[in-house]
């Protein structure tokens, strides 16, 4: 169930809102807020992923992956 809210916007924001696609101001605001929140979540995920790959834990995992890759290649490409 949706709830009714009242907001106050600066004239420039209201003009921009009115130019945005959508049938009503409510629809436009709801869509813009949903997009902004999704973008914020994505930016946080990217930041966390970047931090992990710059950490010592990621370095250790990359080194372990390299060992496994070498073992795989040696086993797969052996001449029998």
Rosetta constraint file for C-alpha pairs under 8 A:
AtomPair CA 9 CA 13 HARMONIC 6.07 0.50
AtomPair CA 9 CA 14 HARMONIC 5.95 0.50
AtomPair CA 10 CA 14 HARMONIC 6.30 0.50
AtomPair CA 11 CA 15 HARMONIC 6.24 0.50
AtomPair CA 12 CA 16 HARMONIC 6.26 0.50
AtomPair CA 13 CA 17 HARMONIC 6.03 0.50
AtomPair CA 14 CA 18 HARMONIC 6.14 0.50
AtomPair CA 15 CA 19 HARMONIC 6.35 0.50
AtomPair CA 16 CA 20 HARMONIC 6.35 0.50
AtomPair CA 17 CA 25 HARMONIC 7.10 0.50
AtomPair CA 17 CA 28 HARMONIC 6.97 0.50
AtomPair CA 17 CA 29 HARMONIC 7.59 0.50
AtomPair CA 18 CA 25 HARMONIC 6.99 0.50
AtomPair CA 20 CA 28 HARMONIC 6.80 0.50
AtomPair CA 21 CA 28 HARMONIC 6.83 0.50
AtomPair CA 22 CA 27 HARMONIC 6.09 0.50
AtomPair CA 22 CA 28 HARMONIC 5.34 0.50
AtomPair CA 23 CA 27 HARMONIC 6.52 0.50
AtomPair CA 23 CA 28 HARMONIC 7.44 0.50
AtomPair CA 24 CA 28 HARMONIC 6.22 0.50
AtomPair CA 25 CA 29 HARMONIC 6.03 0.50
AtomPair CA 26 CA 30 HARMONIC 6.05 0.50
AtomPair CA 27 CA 31 HARMONIC 6.13 0.50
AtomPair CA 28 CA 32 HARMONIC 6.07 0.50
AtomPair CA 29 CA 33 HARMONIC 6.00 0.50
AtomPair CA 30 CA 34 HARMONIC 6.15 0.50
AtomPair CA 31 CA 35 HARMONIC 6.14 0.50
AtomPair CA 32 CA 36 HARMONIC 6.10 0.50
AtomPair CA 33 CA 37 HARMONIC 6.11 0.50
AtomPair CA 34 CA 38 HARMONIC 6.13 0.50
AtomPair CA 35 CA 39 HARMONIC 6.06 0.50
AtomPair CA 36 CA 40 HARMONIC 6.12 0.50
AtomPair CA 37 CA 41 HARMONIC 6.21 0.50
AtomPair CA 38 CA 42 HARMONIC 6.18 0.50
AtomPair CA 39 CA 43 HARMONIC 6.13 0.50
AtomPair CA 40 CA 44 HARMONIC 6.21 0.50
AtomPair CA 41 CA 45 HARMONIC 6.20 0.50
AtomPair CA 42 CA 46 HARMONIC 6.18 0.50
AtomPair CA 43 CA 47 HARMONIC 6.12 0.50
AtomPair CA 44 CA 48 HARMONIC 6.16 0.50
AtomPair CA 45 CA 49 HARMONIC 6.08 0.50
AtomPair CA 46 CA 50 HARMONIC 6.01 0.50
AtomPair CA 47 CA 51 HARMONIC 6.10 0.50
AtomPair CA 48 CA 52 HARMONIC 6.17 0.50
AtomPair CA 49 CA 53 HARMONIC 6.29 0.50
AtomPair CA 50 CA 54 HARMONIC 6.25 0.50
AtomPair CA 51 CA 55 HARMONIC 6.21 0.50
AtomPair CA 52 CA 57 HARMONIC 7.31 0.50
AtomPair CA 52 CA 58 HARMONIC 6.05 0.50
AtomPair CA 53 CA 57 HARMONIC 7.91 0.50
AtomPair CA 53 CA 58 HARMONIC 5.05 0.50
AtomPair CA 53 CA 59 HARMONIC 7.22 0.50
AtomPair CA 54 CA 58 HARMONIC 6.72 0.50
AtomPair CA 54 CA 59 HARMONIC 7.51 0.50
AtomPair CA 55 CA 59 HARMONIC 6.57 0.50
AtomPair CA 56 CA 60 HARMONIC 6.25 0.50
AtomPair CA 57 CA 61 HARMONIC 6.29 0.50
AtomPair CA 58 CA 62 HARMONIC 6.08 0.50
AtomPair CA 59 CA 63 HARMONIC 6.22 0.50
AtomPair CA 60 CA 64 HARMONIC 6.19 0.50
AtomPair CA 61 CA 65 HARMONIC 6.03 0.50
AtomPair CA 62 CA 66 HARMONIC 6.18 0.50
AtomPair CA 63 CA 67 HARMONIC 6.42 0.50
AtomPair CA 64 CA 68 HARMONIC 6.33 0.50
AtomPair CA 65 CA 69 HARMONIC 6.05 0.50
AtomPair CA 66 CA 70 HARMONIC 6.18 0.50
AtomPair CA 67 CA 71 HARMONIC 6.25 0.50
AtomPair CA 68 CA 72 HARMONIC 6.10 0.50
AtomPair CA 69 CA 73 HARMONIC 6.16 0.50
AtomPair CA 70 CA 74 HARMONIC 6.11 0.50
AtomPair CA 71 CA 75 HARMONIC 6.14 0.50
AtomPair CA 72 CA 76 HARMONIC 5.88 0.50
AtomPair CA 73 CA 77 HARMONIC 5.76 0.50
AtomPair CA 74 CA 78 HARMONIC 5.96 0.50
